[in-house]
Amino acid sequence: MMTVYITIRNKTIFARTVVNRIKETGCYICDDGSKIKHNPDDGAVKLAIKALKTIKEVGARCQK
C-alpha cells in the first residue's frame, strides 16, 4: 500500500492511496476505485505520479 499526500502550509489538500490487489497483473486499485497498471520494477516514484494523475482537481483558485 502507498499513500501520497500534497500539503500546503501543513494542510493536506490532496491524498491518494493505492493498493496492489492483483500482484500477477500489476493492477493497483486507488481509494476512489480507479485502477492503475504499474510494473513494480518501474519504482515507487512512477507509481506515485500515476496515482496523483487520478485526482480530479475541481476549480481554479488562482486569478489572473
PQR file with spaces between the fields and no chain letter, atoms N, CA, C, O and H, PARSE charges and radii, in Angstrom:
ATOM       1  N    MET     1       0.854   -1.173    0.000 -0.4000 1.5000
ATOM       2  CA   MET     1       0.000    0.000    0.000 -0.0000 2.0000
ATOM       3  C    MET     1       0.898    1.234    0.000  0.5500 1.7000
ATOM       4  O    MET     1       1.946    1.254    0.645 -0.5500 1.4000
ATOM       5  N    MET     2       0.476    2.247   -0.724 -0.4000 1.5000
ATOM       6  CA   MET     2       1.198    3.521   -0.780 -0.0000 2.0000
ATOM       7  C    MET     2       0.194    4.652   -0.667  0.5500 1.7000
ATOM       8  O    MET     2      -0.878    4.604   -1.270 -0.5500 1.4000
ATOM       9  H    MET     2      -0.375    2.230   -1.249  0.4000 1.0000
ATOM      10  N    THR     3       0.542    5.669    0.107 -0.4000 1.5000
ATOM      11  CA   THR     3      -0.273    6.880    0.190 -0.0000 2.0000
ATOM      12  C    THR     3       0.605    8.070   -0.165  0.5500 1.7000
ATOM      13  O    THR     3       1.717    8.218    0.342 -0.5500 1.4000
ATOM      14  H    THR     3       1.412    5.708    0.598  0.4000 1.0000
ATOM      15  N    VAL     4       0.080    8.917   -1.049 -0.4000 1.5000
ATOM      16  CA   VAL     4       0.787   10.116   -1.488 -0.0000 2.0000
ATOM      17  C    VAL     4      -0.024   11.320   -1.035  0.5500 1.7000
ATOM      18  O    VAL     4      -1.232   11.385   -1.265 -0.5500 1.4000
ATOM      19  H    VAL     4      -0.824    8.797   -1.461  0.4000 1.0000
ATOM      20  N    TYR     5       0.638   12.270   -0.392 -0.4000 1.5000
ATOM      21  CA   TYR     5      -0.021   13.480    0.107 -0.0000 2.0000
ATOM      22  C    TYR     5       0.566   14.709   -0.567  0.5500 1.7000
ATOM      23  O    TYR     5       1.763   14.763   -0.848 -0.5500 1.4000
ATOM      24  H    TYR     5       1.618   12.218   -0.205  0.4000 1.0000
ATOM      25  N    ILE     6      -0.287   15.695   -0.825 -0.4000 1.5000
ATOM      26  CA   ILE     6       0.162   17.031   -1.226 -0.0000 2.0000
ATOM      27  C    ILE     6      -0.309   17.970   -0.125  0.5500 1.7000
ATOM      28  O    ILE     6      -1.502   18.065    0.164 -0.5500 1.4000
ATOM      29  H    ILE     6      -1.260   15.651   -0.597  0.4000 1.0000
ATOM      30  N    THR     7       0.639   18.654    0.476 -0.4000 1.5000
ATOM      31  CA   THR     7       0.292   19.586    1.557 -0.0000 2.0000
ATOM      32  C    THR     7       0.764   20.987    1.217  0.5500 1.7000
ATOM      33  O    THR     7       1.790   21.179    0.566 -0.5500 1.4000
ATOM      34  H    THR     7       1.608   18.577    0.242  0.4000 1.0000
ATOM      35  N    ILE     8      -0.002   21.949    1.669 -0.4000 1.5000
ATOM      36  CA   ILE     8       0.367   23.366    1.559 -0.0000 2.0000
ATOM      37  C    ILE     8       0.163   23.980    2.927  0.5500 1.7000
ATOM      38  O    ILE     8      -0.917   23.900    3.512 -0.5500 1.4000
ATOM      39  H    ILE     8      -0.836   21.793    2.198  0.4000 1.0000
ATOM      40  N    ARG     9       1.217   24.593    3.424 -0.4000 1.5000
ATOM      41  CA   ARG     9       1.191   25.203    4.763 -0.0000 2.0000
ATOM      42  C    ARG     9       0.658   24.225    5.804  0.5500 1.7000
ATOM      43  O    ARG     9      -0.212   24.568    6.604 -0.5500 1.4000
ATOM      44  H    ARG     9       2.095   24.658    2.949  0.4000 1.0000
ATOM      45  N    ASN    10       1.187   23.007    5.784 -0.4000 1.5000
ATOM      46  CA   ASN    10       0.845   21.949    6.734 -0.0000 2.0000
ATOM      47  C    ASN    10      -0.610   21.488    6.667  0.5500 1.7000
ATOM      48  O    ASN    10      -1.099   20.845    7.596 -0.5500 1.4000
ATOM      49  H    ASN    10       1.894   22.728    5.134  0.4000 1.0000
ATOM      50  N    LYS    11      -1.300   21.809    5.581 -0.4000 1.5000
ATOM      51  CA   LYS    11      -2.667   21.343    5.401 -0.0000 2.0000
ATOM      52  C    LYS    11      -2.706   20.435    4.175  0.5500 1.7000
ATOM      53  O    LYS    11      -2.303   20.840    3.084 -0.5500 1.4000
ATOM      54  H    LYS    11      -0.902   22.332    4.826  0.4000 1.0000
ATOM      55  N    THR    12      -3.189   19.211    4.355 -0.4000 1.5000
ATOM      56  CA   THR    12      -3.288   18.283    3.236 -0.0000 2.0000
ATOM      57  C    THR    12      -4.418   18.727    2.317  0.5500 1.7000
ATOM      58  O    THR    12      -5.564   18.870    2.742 -0.5500 1.4000
ATOM      59  H    THR    12      -3.516   18.882    5.241  0.4000 1.0000
ATOM      60  N    ILE    13      -4.069   18.944    1.036 -0.4000 1.5000
ATOM      61  CA   ILE    13      -5.095   19.354    0.074 -0.0000 2.0000
ATOM      62  C    ILE    13      -5.508   18.202   -0.837  0.5500 1.7000
ATOM      63  O    ILE    13      -6.629   18.184   -1.347 -0.5500 1.4000
ATOM      64  H    ILE    13      -3.137   18.828    0.691  0.4000 1.0000
ATOM      65  N    PHE    14      -4.611   17.243   -1.044 -0.4000 1.5000
ATOM      66  CA   PHE    14      -4.916   16.057   -1.832 -0.0000 2.0000
ATOM      67  C    PHE    14      -4.200   14.867   -1.217  0.5500 1.7000
ATOM      68  O    PHE    14      -3.101   15.003   -0.680 -0.5500 1.4000
ATOM      69  H    PHE    14      -3.701   17.257   -0.630  0.4000 1.0000
ATOM      70  N    ALA    15      -4.815   13.721   -1.296 -0.4000 1.5000
ATOM      71  CA   ALA    15      -4.181   12.466   -0.879 -0.0000 2.0000
ATOM      72  C    ALA    15      -4.740   11.348   -1.741  0.5500 1.7000
ATOM      73  O    ALA    15      -5.910   11.356   -2.125 -0.5500 1.4000
ATOM      74  H    ALA    15      -5.708   13.610   -1.733  0.4000 1.0000
ATOM      75  N    ARG    16      -3.886   10.397   -2.031 -0.4000 1.5000
ATOM      76  CA   ARG    16      -4.334    9.235   -2.805 -0.0000 2.0000
ATOM      77  C    ARG    16      -3.626    8.009   -2.233  0.5500 1.7000
ATOM      78  O    ARG    16      -2.416    8.021   -2.005 -0.5500 1.4000
ATOM      79  H    ARG    16      -2.936   10.390   -1.719  0.4000 1.0000
ATOM      80  N    THR    17      -4.406    6.952   -2.008 -0.4000 1.5000
ATOM      81  CA   THR    17      -3.863    5.681   -1.528 -0.0000 2.0000
ATOM      82  C    THR    17      -4.087    4.628   -2.600  0.5500 1.7000
ATOM      83  O    THR    17      -5.171    4.529   -3.174 -0.5500 1.4000
ATOM      84  H    THR    17      -5.388    6.943   -2.193  0.4000 1.0000
ATOM      85  N    VAL    18      -3.045    3.840   -2.866 -0.4000 1.5000
ATOM      86  CA   VAL    18      -3.155    2.739   -3.828 -0.0000 2.0000
ATOM      87  C    VAL    18      -2.734    1.438   -3.153  0.5500 1.7000
ATOM      88  O    VAL    18      -1.844    1.410   -2.304 -0.5500 1.4000
ATOM      89  H    VAL    18      -2.163    3.921   -2.400  0.4000 1.0000
ATOM      90  N    VAL    19      -3.408    0.360   -3.563 -0.4000 1.5000
ATOM      91  CA   VAL    19      -3.129   -0.961   -3.015 -0.0000 2.0000
ATOM      92  C    VAL    19      -2.919   -1.917   -4.172  0.5500 1.7000
ATOM      93  O    VAL    19      -3.684   -1.913   -5.137 -0.5500 1.4000
ATOM      94  H    VAL    19      -4.131    0.383   -4.253  0.4000 1.0000
ATOM      95  N    ASN    20      -1.879   -2.738   -4.076 -0.4000 1.5000
ATOM      96  CA   ASN    20      -1.626   -3.752   -5.091 -0.0000 2.0000
ATOM      97  C    ASN    20      -2.483   -4.961   -4.760  0.5500 1.7000
ATOM      98  O    ASN    20      -2.126   -5.768   -3.902 -0.5500 1.4000
ATOM      99  H    ASN    20      -1.257   -2.741   -3.292  0.4000 1.0000
ATOM     100  N    ARG    21      -3.610   -5.085   -5.439 -0.4000 1.5000
ATOM     101  CA   ARG    21      -4.557   -6.164   -5.161 -0.0000 2.0000
ATOM     102  C    ARG    21      -4.258   -7.431   -5.960  0.5500 1.7000
ATOM     103  O    ARG    21      -4.479   -8.543   -5.481 -0.5500 1.4000
ATOM     104  H    ARG    21      -3.900   -4.429   -6.136  0.4000 1.0000
ATOM     105  N    ILE    22      -3.758   -7.254   -7.169 -0.4000 1.5000
ATOM     106  CA   ILE    22      -3.529   -8.405   -8.033 -0.0000 2.0000
ATOM     107  C    ILE    22      -2.078   -8.352   -8.506  0.5500 1.7000
ATOM     108  O    ILE    22      -1.797   -7.824   -9.582 -0.5500 1.4000
ATOM     109  H    ILE    22      -3.577   -6.350   -7.557  0.4000 1.0000
ATOM     110  N    LYS    23      -1.162   -8.890   -7.716 -0.4000 1.5000
ATOM     111  CA   LYS    23       0.269   -8.770   -7.987 -0.0000 2.0000
ATOM     112  C    LYS    23       0.667   -9.347   -9.343  0.5500 1.7000
ATOM     113  O    LYS    23       1.556   -8.807  -10.001 -0.5500 1.4000
ATOM     114  H    LYS    23      -1.391   -9.319   -6.842  0.4000 1.0000
ATOM     115  N    GLU    24       0.033  -10.420   -9.766 -0.4000 1.5000
ATOM     116  CA   GLU    24       0.419  -11.055  -11.016 -0.0000 2.0000
ATOM     117  C    GLU    24       0.192  -10.148  -12.226  0.5500 1.7000
ATOM     118  O    GLU    24       0.923  -10.233  -13.212 -0.5500 1.4000
ATOM     119  H    GLU    24      -0.689  -10.859   -9.231  0.4000 1.0000
ATOM     120  N    THR    25      -0.811   -9.289  -12.151 -0.4000 1.5000
ATOM     121  CA   THR    25      -1.142   -8.448  -13.305 -0.0000 2.0000
ATOM     122  C    THR    25      -0.615   -7.027  -13.167  0.5500 1.7000
ATOM     123  O    THR    25      -0.693   -6.260  -14.127 -0.5500 1.4000
ATOM     124  H    THR    25      -1.405   -9.220  -11.350  0.4000 1.0000
ATOM     125  N    GLY    26      -0.087   -6.651  -12.019 -0.4000 1.5000
ATOM     126  CA   GLY    26       0.383   -5.289  -11.815 -0.0000 2.0000
ATOM     127  C    GLY    26      -0.751   -4.294  -11.732  0.5500 1.7000
ATOM     128  O    GLY    26      -0.591   -3.136  -12.120 -0.5500 1.4000
ATOM     129  H    GLY    26      -0.024   -7.275  -11.239  0.4000 1.0000
ATOM     130  N    CYS    27      -1.901   -4.729  -11.230 -0.4000 1.5000
ATOM     131  CA   CYS    27      -3.064   -3.857  -11.121 -0.0000 2.0000
ATOM     132  C    CYS    27      -3.152   -3.281   -9.712  0.5500 1.7000
ATOM     133  O    CYS    27      -3.254   -4.020   -8.732 -0.5500 1.4000
ATOM     134  H    CYS    27      -2.031   -5.669  -10.915  0.4000 1.0000
ATOM     135  N    TYR    28      -3.111   -1.976   -9.623 -0.4000 1.5000
ATOM     136  CA   TYR    28      -3.247   -1.278   -8.350 -0.0000 2.0000
ATOM     137  C    TYR    28      -4.609   -0.613   -8.315  0.5500 1.7000
ATOM     138  O    TYR    28      -5.076   -0.090   -9.327 -0.5500 1.4000
ATOM     139  H    TYR    28      -3.028   -1.376  -10.419  0.4000 1.0000
ATOM     140  N    ILE    29      -5.242   -0.632   -7.164 -0.4000 1.5000
ATOM     141  CA   ILE    29      -6.559   -0.026   -7.006 -0.0000 2.0000
ATOM     142  C    ILE    29      -6.444    1.179   -6.083  0.5500 1.7000
ATOM     143  O    ILE    29      -5.890    1.085   -4.987 -0.5500 1.4000
ATOM     144  H    ILE    29      -4.862   -1.057   -6.342  0.4000 1.0000
ATOM     145  N    CYS    30      -6.973    2.312   -6.537 -0.4000 1.5000
ATOM     146  CA   CYS    30      -6.932    3.551   -5.754 -0.0000 2.0000
ATOM     147  C    CYS    30      -8.101    3.600   -4.786  0.5500 1.7000
ATOM     148  O    CYS    30      -9.078    2.866   -4.936 -0.5500 1.4000
ATOM     149  H    CYS    30      -7.422    2.388   -7.427  0.4000 1.0000
ATOM     150  N    ASP    31      -7.992    4.467   -3.800 -0.4000 1.5000
ATOM     151  CA   ASP    31      -9.055    4.604   -2.803 -0.0000 2.0000
ATOM     152  C    ASP    31     -10.357    5.124   -3.399  0.5500 1.7000
ATOM     153  O    ASP    31     -11.409    4.999   -2.771 -0.5500 1.4000
ATOM     154  H    ASP    31      -7.198    5.063   -3.679  0.4000 1.0000
ATOM     155  N    ASP    32     -10.312    5.700   -4.590 -0.4000 1.5000
ATOM     156  CA   ASP    32     -11.545    6.154   -5.245 -0.0000 2.0000
ATOM     157  C    ASP    32     -12.112    5.096   -6.196  0.5500 1.7000
ATOM     158  O    ASP    32     -13.116    5.339   -6.866 -0.5500 1.4000
ATOM     159  H    ASP    32      -9.458    5.801   -5.100  0.4000 1.0000
ATOM     160  N    GLY    33     -11.467    3.919   -6.257 -0.4000 1.5000
ATOM     161  CA   GLY    33     -11.939    2.838   -7.103 -0.0000 2.0000
ATOM     162  C    GLY    33     -11.284    2.764   -8.468  0.5500 1.7000
ATOM     163  O    GLY    33     -11.460    1.775   -9.179 -0.5500 1.4000
ATOM     164  H    GLY    33     -10.652    3.722   -5.713  0.4000 1.0000
ATOM     165  N    SER    34     -10.531    3.788   -8.851 -0.4000 1.5000
ATOM     166  CA   SER    34      -9.863    3.745  -10.146 -0.0000 2.0000
ATOM     167  C    SER    34      -8.720    2.733  -10.100  0.5500 1.7000
ATOM     168  O    SER    34      -8.195    2.415   -9.034 -0.5500 1.4000
ATOM     169  H    SER    34     -10.389    4.592   -8.273  0.4000 1.0000
ATOM     170  N    LYS    35      -8.347    2.233  -11.282 -0.4000 1.5000
ATOM     171  CA   LYS    35      -7.308    1.215  -11.381 -0.0000 2.0000
ATOM     172  C    LYS    35      -6.107    1.753  -12.139  0.5500 1.7000
ATOM     173  O    LYS    35      -6.242    2.541  -13.075 -0.5500 1.4000
ATOM     174  H    LYS    35      -8.774    2.491  -12.149  0.4000 1.0000
ATOM     175  N    ILE    36      -4.922    1.307  -11.712 -0.4000 1.5000
ATOM     176  CA   ILE    36      -3.667    1.732  -12.333 -0.0000 2.0000
ATOM     177  C    ILE    36      -2.881    0.489  -12.707  0.5500 1.7000
ATOM     178  O    ILE    36      -2.704   -0.409  -11.884 -0.5500 1.4000
ATOM     179  H    ILE    36      -4.812    0.667  -10.951  0.4000 1.0000
ATOM     180  N    LYS    37      -2.409    0.433  -13.944 -0.4000 1.5000
ATOM     181  CA   LYS    37      -1.486   -0.617  -14.353 -0.0000 2.0000
ATOM     182  C    LYS    37      -0.075   -0.106  -14.089  0.5500 1.7000
ATOM     183  O    LYS    37       0.295    0.979  -14.538 -0.5500 1.4000
ATOM     184  H    LYS    37      -2.552    1.163  -14.613  0.4000 1.0000
ATOM     185  N    HIS    38       0.714   -0.900  -13.352 -0.4000 1.5000
ATOM     186  CA   HIS    38       2.067   -0.466  -12.999 -0.0000 2.0000
ATOM     187  C    HIS    38       2.967   -1.673  -12.820  0.5500 1.7000
ATOM     188  O    HIS    38       2.597   -2.645  -12.163 -0.5500 1.4000
ATOM     189  H    HIS    38       0.413   -1.781  -12.987  0.4000 1.0000
ATOM     190  N    ASN    39       4.139   -1.603  -13.405 -0.4000 1.5000
ATOM     191  CA   ASN    39       5.152   -2.638  -13.221 -0.0000 2.0000
ATOM     192  C    ASN    39       5.970   -2.270  -11.980  0.5500 1.7000
ATOM     193  O    ASN    39       6.606   -1.216  -11.971 -0.5500 1.4000
ATOM     194  H    ASN    39       4.439   -0.813  -13.939  0.4000 1.0000
ATOM     195  N    PRO    40       5.975   -3.098  -10.940 -0.5600 1.5000
ATOM     196  CA   PRO    40       6.717   -2.775   -9.713  0.2800 2.0000
ATOM     197  C    PRO    40       8.201   -2.478   -9.949  0.5500 1.7000
ATOM     198  O    PRO    40       8.823   -1.761   -9.164 -0.5500 1.4000
ATOM     199  N    ASP    41       8.765   -3.024  -11.024 -0.4000 1.5000
ATOM     200  CA   ASP    41      10.170   -2.750  -11.337 -0.0000 2.0000
ATOM     201  C    ASP    41      10.397   -1.303  -11.760  0.5500 1.7000
ATOM     202  O    ASP    41      11.535   -0.835  -11.769 -0.5500 1.4000
ATOM     203  H    ASP    41       8.260   -3.606  -11.661  0.4000 1.0000
ATOM     204  N    ASP    42       9.321   -0.582  -12.112 -0.4000 1.5000
ATOM     205  CA   ASP    42       9.440    0.827  -12.509 -0.0000 2.0000
ATOM     206  C    ASP    42       9.620    1.747  -11.303  0.5500 1.7000
ATOM     207  O    ASP    42      10.001    2.906  -11.468 -0.5500 1.4000
ATOM     208  H    ASP    42       8.396   -0.962  -12.104  0.4000 1.0000
ATOM     209  N    GLY    43       9.355    1.256  -10.106 -0.4000 1.5000
ATOM     210  CA   GLY    43       9.620    2.021   -8.894 -0.0000 2.0000
ATOM     211  C    GLY    43       8.428    2.782   -8.336  0.5500 1.7000
ATOM     212  O    GLY    43       7.403    2.973   -8.990 -0.5500 1.4000
ATOM     213  H    GLY    43       9.045    0.315   -9.972  0.4000 1.0000
ATOM     214  N    ALA    44       8.618    3.208   -7.088 -0.4000 1.5000
ATOM     215  CA   ALA    44       7.558    3.865   -6.332 -0.0000 2.0000
ATOM     216  C    ALA    44       7.239    5.265   -6.845  0.5500 1.7000
ATOM     217  O    ALA    44       6.085    5.690   -6.797 -0.5500 1.4000
ATOM     218  H    ALA    44       9.451    3.053   -6.557  0.4000 1.0000
ATOM     219  N    VAL    45       8.241    5.984   -7.334 -0.4000 1.5000
ATOM     220  CA   VAL    45       8.005    7.358   -7.789 -0.0000 2.0000
ATOM     221  C    VAL    45       7.048    7.364   -8.985  0.5500 1.7000
ATOM     222  O    VAL    45       6.136    8.189   -9.048 -0.5500 1.4000
ATOM     223  H    VAL    45       9.179    5.639   -7.373  0.4000 1.0000
ATOM     224  N    LYS    46       7.252    6.464   -9.914 -0.4000 1.5000
ATOM     225  CA   LYS    46       6.357    6.405  -11.081 -0.0000 2.0000
ATOM     226  C    LYS    46       4.944    6.013  -10.658  0.5500 1.7000
ATOM     227  O    LYS    46       3.967    6.515  -11.213 -0.5500 1.4000
ATOM     228  H    LYS    46       7.992    5.794   -9.863  0.4000 1.0000
ATOM     229  N    LEU    47       4.835    5.118   -9.678 -0.4000 1.5000
ATOM     230  CA   LEU    47       3.510    4.755   -9.175 -0.0000 2.0000
ATOM     231  C    LEU    47       2.846    5.950   -8.504  0.5500 1.7000
ATOM     232  O    LEU    47       1.650    6.176   -8.683 -0.5500 1.4000
ATOM     233  H    LEU    47       5.629    4.711   -9.227  0.4000 1.0000
ATOM     234  N    ALA    48       3.612    6.715   -7.733 -0.4000 1.5000
ATOM     235  CA   ALA    48       3.067    7.901   -7.067 -0.0000 2.0000
ATOM     236  C    ALA    48       2.559    8.914   -8.088  0.5500 1.7000
ATOM     237  O    ALA    48       1.500    9.510   -7.895 -0.5500 1.4000
ATOM     238  H    ALA    48       4.584    6.531   -7.588  0.4000 1.0000
ATOM     239  N    ILE    49       3.299    9.111   -9.161 -0.4000 1.5000
ATOM     240  CA   ILE    49       2.881   10.045  -10.212 -0.0000 2.0000
ATOM     241  C    ILE    49       1.581    9.568  -10.857  0.5500 1.7000
ATOM     242  O    ILE    49       0.664   10.361  -11.074 -0.5500 1.4000
ATOM     243  H    ILE    49       4.159    8.627   -9.318  0.4000 1.0000
ATOM     244  N    LYS    50       1.503    8.272  -11.161 -0.4000 1.5000
ATOM     245  CA   LYS    50       0.276    7.722  -11.744 -0.0000 2.0000
ATOM     246  C    LYS    50      -0.903    7.885  -10.788  0.5500 1.7000
ATOM     247  O    LYS    50      -2.017    8.193  -11.213 -0.5500 1.4000
ATOM     248  H    LYS    50       2.247    7.627  -10.985  0.4000 1.0000
ATOM     249  N    ALA    51      -0.652    7.676   -9.496 -0.4000 1.5000
ATOM     250  CA   ALA    51      -1.721    7.816   -8.500 -0.0000 2.0000
ATOM     251  C    ALA    51      -2.212    9.258   -8.437  0.5500 1.7000
ATOM     252  O    ALA    51      -3.417    9.501   -8.377 -0.5500 1.4000
ATOM     253  H    ALA    51       0.253    7.426   -9.150  0.4000 1.0000
ATOM     254  N    LEU    52      -1.291   10.210   -8.450 -0.4000 1.5000
ATOM     255  CA   LEU    52      -1.684   11.619   -8.388 -0.0000 2.0000
ATOM     256  C    LEU    52      -2.444   12.051   -9.640  0.5500 1.7000
ATOM     257  O    LEU    52      -3.304   12.930   -9.572 -0.5500 1.4000
ATOM     258  H    LEU    52      -0.312   10.013   -8.499  0.4000 1.0000
ATOM     259  N    LYS    53      -2.136   11.447  -10.766 -0.4000 1.5000
ATOM     260  CA   LYS    53      -2.848   11.790  -12.005 -0.0000 2.0000
ATOM     261  C    LYS    53      -4.310   11.375  -11.967  0.5500 1.7000
ATOM     262  O    LYS    53      -5.102   11.857  -12.777 -0.5500 1.4000
ATOM     263  H    LYS    53      -1.437   10.733  -10.821  0.4000 1.0000
ATOM     264  N    THR    54      -4.690   10.490  -11.043 -0.4000 1.5000
ATOM     265  CA   THR    54      -6.095   10.084  -10.939 -0.0000 2.0000
ATOM     266  C    THR    54      -6.942   11.111  -10.200  0.5500 1.7000
ATOM     267  O    THR    54      -8.169   11.018  -10.213 -0.5500 1.4000
ATOM     268  H    THR    54      -4.047   10.098  -10.385  0.4000 1.0000
ATOM     269  N    ILE    55      -6.311   12.086   -9.558 -0.4000 1.5000
ATOM     270  CA   ILE    55      -7.046   13.110   -8.810 -0.0000 2.0000
ATOM     271  C    ILE    55      -7.616   14.131   -9.783  0.5500 1.7000
ATOM     272  O    ILE    55      -6.900   14.660  -10.633 -0.5500 1.4000
ATOM     273  H    ILE    55      -5.314   12.162   -9.547  0.4000 1.0000
ATOM     274  N    LYS    56      -8.880   14.395   -9.655 -0.4000 1.5000
ATOM     275  CA   LYS    56      -9.544   15.403  -10.480 -0.0000 2.0000
ATOM     276  C    LYS    56      -9.628   16.692   -9.678  0.5500 1.7000
ATOM     277  O    LYS    56     -10.381   16.789   -8.709 -0.5500 1.4000
ATOM     278  H    LYS    56      -9.462   13.965   -8.965  0.4000 1.0000
ATOM     279  N    GLU    57      -8.851   17.673  -10.091 -0.4000 1.5000
ATOM     280  CA   GLU    57      -8.838   18.953   -9.389 -0.0000 2.0000
ATOM     281  C    GLU    57     -10.057   19.766   -9.813  0.5500 1.7000
ATOM     282  O    GLU    57     -10.305   19.950  -11.005 -0.5500 1.4000
ATOM     283  H    GLU    57      -8.239   17.595  -10.878  0.4000 1.0000
ATOM     284  N    VAL    58     -10.805   20.243   -8.844 -0.4000 1.5000
ATOM     285  CA   VAL    58     -12.039   20.973   -9.113 -0.0000 2.0000
ATOM     286  C    VAL    58     -11.803   22.466   -8.952  0.5500 1.7000
ATOM     287  O    VAL    58     -11.427   22.938   -7.880 -0.5500 1.4000
ATOM     288  H    VAL    58     -10.604   20.094   -7.876  0.4000 1.0000
ATOM     289  N    GLY    59     -12.031   23.201  -10.037 -0.4000 1.5000
ATOM     290  CA   GLY    59     -11.933   24.659   -9.984 -0.0000 2.0000
ATOM     291  C    GLY    59     -10.532   25.185   -9.789  0.5500 1.7000
ATOM     292  O    GLY    59      -9.694   24.551   -9.148 -0.5500 1.4000
ATOM     293  H    GLY    59     -12.336   22.817  -10.909  0.4000 1.0000
ATOM     294  N    ALA    60     -10.293   26.341  -10.345 -0.4000 1.5000
ATOM     295  CA   ALA    60      -9.010   27.019  -10.158 -0.0000 2.0000
ATOM     296  C    ALA    60      -9.165   28.079   -9.096  0.5500 1.7000
ATOM     297  O    ALA    60     -10.152   28.815   -9.093 -0.5500 1.4000
ATOM     298  H    ALA    60     -10.974   26.856  -10.865  0.4000 1.0000
ATOM     299  N    ARG    61      -8.224   28.170   -8.211 -0.4000 1.5000
ATOM     300  CA   ARG    61      -8.302   29.150   -7.131 -0.0000 2.0000
ATOM     301  C    ARG    61      -7.455   30.387   -7.401  0.5500 1.7000
ATOM     302  O    ARG    61      -7.484   31.362   -6.650 -0.5500 1.4000
ATOM     303  H    ARG    61      -7.422   27.572   -8.213  0.4000 1.0000
ATOM     304  N    CYS    62      -6.712   30.319   -8.476 -0.4000 1.5000
ATOM     305  CA   CYS    62      -5.792   31.410   -8.791 -0.0000 2.0000
ATOM     306  C    CYS    62      -6.446   32.346   -9.815  0.5500 1.7000
ATOM     307  O    CYS    62      -7.000   31.886  -10.813 -0.5500 1.4000
ATOM     308  H    CYS    62      -6.689   29.527   -9.086  0.4000 1.0000
ATOM     309  N    GLN    63      -6.381   33.625   -9.571 -0.4000 1.5000
ATOM     310  CA   GLN    63      -6.937   34.584  -10.521 -0.0000 2.0000
ATOM     311  C    GLN    63      -5.800   35.294  -11.232  0.5500 1.7000
ATOM     312  O    GLN    63      -4.742   35.529  -10.648 -0.5500 1.4000
ATOM     313  H    GLN    63      -5.931   33.998   -8.760  0.4000 1.0000
ATOM     314  N    LYS    64      -6.023   35.637  -12.509 -0.4000 1.5000
ATOM     315  CA   LYS    64      -5.002   36.324  -13.289 -0.0000 2.0000
ATOM     316  C    LYS    64      -5.010   37.790  -13.038  0.5500 1.7000
ATOM     317  O    LYS    64      -4.207   38.520  -13.620 -0.5500 1.4000
ATOM     318  H    LYS    64      -6.883   35.446  -12.983  0.4000 1.0000
